[in-house]
Amino acid sequence: MKKIFLFLMLPLVTFSQSNKLTKAEKIYGLSKFWQEVNYNFVYLNKIDRVKWDSTYKSLINSIQETKSDYEYYLELQKFCATLKDGHSNVYMPSGKDFEPLNTMFGDYRLFIENVEGKAIITHVNLSKKNEIPIGSEVVEINGKSTKDYILESVSPYISSSTDYVLLDYSVSKLLQGLEGTQFDVKIKKPTGKLLELKLTHKRTEEKEVYPAFPGESSLLELKWYPNSVAYISLNSFGDEKIDSMFVSKLPELYKAKALIVDLRNNGGGSTGIGSYILKYLTNDSLLYGSRYATRQLNSAFKAWGKYTSTKDTINNAWNKKALLTYQDNYFYNFDYTPLKNRLTEKRLVIPTVLLIGHNTASAAEDFLIYADNQKHMIKIGQSSFGSTGQPYLFDLPGGGVARVCTKKDTYPDGREFVGNGVKPDIEVIPTIKDFMNNKDAALNTAVNYLNKKQSNMFK
């Protein structure tokens, strides 16, 4: 389960770009991606196969006429996005011809986030903090409402398993493009006054940003709140160092009466790294993680399935396998074995809040599946990213890379969280007011919940 990376390219620029790929290479890259999806994509049964194939056939003609390699890769990304899967992506090659700018517009620098479904400017370069107040909303781009612009020009290029992550990414990458890309933008200030700007992507020399970003987060952070409530953030399971860092904090953590584990910025990594930490947070000797399945192709069975009807499968496992294989819908279910917890060290089993959000992804979601039946734990925040699995990576012409998800993960009882996200027990949706007041509503809810729980315990 690899950490998720997203590269999104939006409006086409007006100046000359390289077009080194031949027509044959462009068709080959398209066909390579189509082939690998048909052969390996675990959720092939969830897409409209007729539409998928017809889109491929139409692209055979149009994609070879793309005017640049950048535009070619845009079309591949758009094709990939129809799979609606966060672990299936097309990544552009490296190099200046493919390096997009997102926040830089010469004299201006704008950072935009999805807050309450709106494109809210959350940071600007310091010299523009009065001209563009924090909390201003981008309401129009190139003559279209932000909502319409996203639907037409942004979200079609994003691979996402959930609608809410799709919107998050669409807003954060709203004005992304190569250097020279132009946007006519209307911004509504918190006062309601409109500001019109003509923005052109160009590197911004001014380094100071308002409000200043916090320093780079470490893998793990520990702090304390009143009433012996410990807060620990686990910001990635991509580096096994976090396990030893967590163990080193245990002597201090054992003093806690309640615990907050913040997974909101954990984009994944290795499931084993996260489960190692979880072993300390439960008394259970067995931990029940995801069930796995993958599509399985047996060419002979696929050949037999061509001549097999539904009635032939009644009480006939052989014919059923043949028909399902022919339909690209035969699955191999991996043997399921709970994770044994033989930890001999002292455990930390106290009232615990797991803070989760849209960026809690992949291996961090696997952590949540393991923790699902822990009665002393509760999830607070927003639904998780809603995508995990094992991607298959392969090269594309010109230096690009693609990946296709090959493994389906579910709760142990078969419930699906890919495409839905792991749901919080207490949902807390940040508001524009929270943002303007620098208020972490989910964290505050967690602290209040644990303090109230402790208070009730001593009544």
N, C-alpha and C positions, 0 to 999 in steps of 0.2 A: 504494500500500500504506500505509494509514493506521495510525497507532498505535492499539492496541486499548484501548478503555475498556469497563468493565463496570459496570452498575448493576443491583443485585439487590434485590428487595423480598421480604420473607419473611412472618412471621405477620401476620395482620390485627389491627388495633388495635380496642379496644372503644369508643372515643369517636367522635363524629360527624365525618365527613369530607365534603368537598365532592362534590357529584354534579351538576356543571353540564352534562355531556354529555347530549344527548338520546338516546333509544333509536335513532333513525335514525342519529345520528352514530357511535354505538358500533358498529352493524352496518356502517356505511360503512368505518370504520377497520379492522375485522376483514377485510372484503372487499377493501379496498385492499391490505392486507398479503398476503392469500392470492393475489390477482391478480398482484402484483409477483413473488412467489416463483414462481408457475407460469410467468410470462413470462421471468424473468431469472435465477433461481437456477441456477448452473452445475452443481450437484450434484443436480439434481432426479432424475436416474436412480438415485440411491443411497437415496432415501427410499421408504417404502411409500406409493405413491400412493393406494391404496384407503383406508388408515388416515388419510392426510393429508386427503383429501376428506371422509371421514366425521366426522373431528374438526371440520372447518370447519362442516359442516352442523349438528352438535350445538351448536356454539358460537353459531350464529345465534340460537338460542333463549335459551341460558343467559347469554350475555354482555350482552344488553340489560337483564338483571335484576340486574346487579352493583350493589351498594349505594353505591358511590363511584367516582369517576374513578380513584382509586388502585387499587382492586380490579379495575377494568376493565383497567388497564395490566398488572397482574399476570397476568391471563388472556392478554393478548397476548404477554407474555414467555414464558409457559409454552407457548403455541402455537409461538412462534419456536424455543424450545429443542428441539423435536422434530426440527428440521433438523440438529442436532448440527454446527454450523458456527461457528467462532470469529470469522468476518467477517460474520455475519448476526445482527443484534441489534435489539431494541426498547428504546428509551431513554425513560424517563419525562419528562414536562414538568418545567420548573423551577418553583420556588415552595415555600412552606412545606408545602403539602399533599402534596408528593412528596419532601420532603427526609428521607432515612432517617438514623438514627443507627446506628452499628455497634459502637463501642467504649465509648460513654458510658452509664453507669447511675447518674448522680447521684454518690453517695459512692464508686462503683467505676468503674474504667476497665480494660477487659480487651482485650488484643490476642492473637488466637489464630491459630496457623499449623499447617499439615499437616507433622508431623515423624514419619517412619516410619509413615504412615497413621493417626496419632492426632491429636486436636485438642489441641495443646499450647499453654498460655498462655506467651507469650514476653515480654510486657511488662505491667506493671500501673502504676496511679498510685502514686507514691512511698509514700504513707501506708499502702498495703495490701500492701507487699512481704513483710511477715512473715506476714500472714494468708493470703495466696495466693502461695506461693513460685513463682518462675520454674521452669518445667518441670512444673508441675501439669497434669493432663489433665482436660478436660471429658468426663465419661463418661455423663451423662444430662441430657436436656432435656425438660421437660414430661412426665415419666413414661416417656419412651422412651429407649432407648440412643442415643448420639450417632450411631451408624451408621444405625439405623432412622430417626431424626429427619431426617438428611441425605437419605436415600432418599425420604422422604415429603414433606418440607417445604422442602428447600433445592435440591438438584440439579435437580429438574424445572423450575426457573425460570432455569437457566443455559445459555447458548448456548456450547458448547465442541466443538471437533473431536477432542479426546483425553480419555480417561478420567482421566488423571493430572492434567491441568489442571482438569478438572471437580471433582475432589476437592480440589485446592488452593483453588479459589475457594469451594467449599462450606464448607470449614473456616474460611477467612479471613472469610467473611460469615455465619458460623454463627448469630450472634445479632443480625442486622440487622433493623431495623424502624423505624417511625415513633415519634416521641415518645409515650410512654404504653404502648408494647407491653411485655407482661410475660412473663417466663420463670422457670420453676422449674428451677434448675440444680444438678447434683451435680458436684463437683470432687474428683478424687483427687490428693492431694498426693504429692510424691516419696517421702514416708515411707509411703504407703499409706493414710493417714488420709483419711476422706471429709469434705467440707465442703458443706453445703447452703445455697444462697442463693436468695432471691426477688428477681429483678432487674427493674427497670422503667426503660425508656429515658427518661433525663433528662440534660440537658447537665451535664457535670462541670466544676466551676469550677477544680479543682486542675490545674495545668498540668504539674507535674513528673512525669516518667515514669521507671520503673525497669525494666531498665537504660535509661539515657538513649539516645535514638536519635542516631546520628551526624548531623552537619550535612548539609544538603541536598547531594546529589552534583552535581558539575559535569558538563558534557557529557563531559569527558575528564579523566582523572587519570593521572599518571605517577609511579611510584616504582621503587625498585631493590631487588633481592635479591642475596645473595652470588654471587660468580663471574660478575659482570657480566650478571645476568639482569634484563632490563627488564620491568616490568609496566605495561601501559597499559589502562585501561578505556574502552570506547566505549559510553556509556550511552544514546545515542539517535541515530537517523538522521533525526530530525524537524527538525533545525536545521542548515543547511549551514555554520554557523560551525565545526562540528566538523572540517570538512576543513582549514580554514586553521589551526585549533588543532593538528591533527596535524602539518601541514607545519612549523609553528613548533617542534615538538619533535624534528624529524628530526636536527639537528646533534648533539643529545644521544643520540638513539636509535642513531645510527650507531656509537656506542661499545659497544653491546651485543653479547654473544656468543650470547645466546639471548633469546627474546621470549615474553611471555605477553600475549595479547589477550583481555580479559575482556568477553564479550558477555552475561553472565547477567542484567543489568538493562536490556537494550536491547529495548524493546517495538516497535521499527520506525520507520517514517517514510518516507523516499524511498530506493528501491533505488540510485539514482544517487549519492547521498551516500556510501553505504557502499562501493560499487564504486570510487569515486575513491580511497579510502584503500587498498583492496586492491591497486590498481595498483602501489603502492610496495612491496608485500610479496611480489612474485613477479617472476621473470625472463621469464615468458611474454608473448608479444606478442598472444595471443588469450585471452580469458577466456570460459568457457562457463557461462552462467547458465541460468535456468529456461526451459523451453518453455511457451508460453501457448496456451490454447484457450478459446473461449467458445461457448455455445449460439447457434445461428443459426435464426431463423424466417423462412421464406418462405411466405406464406399460401397461394399457389397450390399449392406442393408439399405442404403439409399437407392441402389439400383432395384432391389426387390420392392421397395416401397412405391416405386413408380406404378407398379401393377397391383397395389394393395388398396382396398377400399375400407371404409370405416367398419362395415359389417364383418369384414374378414378379421378384425381385431378382437371380436368378442371372445373372451376366454382363451385368447391366443397371444401370449406374451411376445412370441417371435414376430408375428405380423404387426403387433402394436409398435414394437421397436422399429420395424422396417418403415412403417408409415410415418412415425414421428421423425425418423432420420431423414426421410425424403422431404419432410416439411421443415427441415432445419430446426427441429424442436425437440430433439432427444438430449436429455441432460444426464450427466454423470454426477451423482451426489457423493461428495467426499465423505469418508468415514468420520463420524462425529465423536470426539473424545473431549470431555471437560478438561480444563487446565487444572492440574494438581497443585495445590498450595501447601507445600511442606515447610514453609518458613518456620524457623525455630526462634527467631527474634521476637521481641515484644511487638504486639500489634497496636495500631492507633484506631480504635473503634469507638468513635464519639459522634454526636450529631454532626452531620456533614452536609454542606451544600455544594453541589456541582454547578458552577456558573457556565452556561453554554450559550452559543450564539451562531449566527450564520457562517462564521469562519471556523467553527469547530468541525473539522473535516477528517475524512479518511480514517487513519489509525486512531485519531482522537474519538471518532464515533465508535470504533471497535471497543475502545475503553468504556464508553457509555453502555454498550451492549453487555459487557462483562459485569458492569455495576448495576444492571437493571433491577435485579431482585434484592438489592441491599436495603433493608428496612430502615437503617439509620441514615440513609442518603436521600436527598431530594434535589431535583434539577430546577434551577431558576434561570430565567433569561428568555432567549428566543430559540426557535427550532434550529437544529444543526444543519450543516451544509447539505446533507442528503446524498452523499456519493462516496463510495469506497469500492474496493475491488483490486484486481491485479491487472494493470495495463500491459499490453504487448507493444513494444516500441519498434519502429522500423523507419528506415531512411526514405526520403523523397528526393526527386531530382533538384539539383541546385543547392543542396545543403540543408534543406528543411527536414523536419522530423514529425512523425505522427505517432499517436498511440491509440489503441483500441482496448476497451475493457473486456476482459476474458472471464471474470469470475463474479458470480452473483452471491451476495451476502444477505442474510436475513437474521432476524432474531432466532434463538434456538427453537421457538415454536412455529417458525415459518412466517411470522409477521414481517412485512417489508418496511425498511426505513430508507432504502435508496429510492430517491424520487419523492420522498415525503419528509425526510429529516427525522431525527430523534426529537420528540416533543418535550418541552419543559413541563414540570408539574405546576409551576407557577410562572405564567408568562409575563414578562416585563418588556414593553416596547418603548424604546427611547423616543422622546418627543423633542421638537425644536426648542421648546422651553428648557428642557433638561440640558440640551447642548449649549444653549446660550448661557446657562448658569453653571456650566462645567460640572454637571451633576451626573454621577454614575448610578442611575436608578436601580439597575439590577443588583449591584454591589450593596447599595443601601438596603434594598429589600432583603438580601441575604443576611446582613448583619442584624437587622430588626427581627427577622424570623428566628435566628439562633438565640438572640437575647430573650425573646419571648418564650422560646422553648425552654431555655434554662430557668427562667422565672417560674414557669409552670411546674417544672420538676421539683422546685423547693417549696411549693405551696402545701 
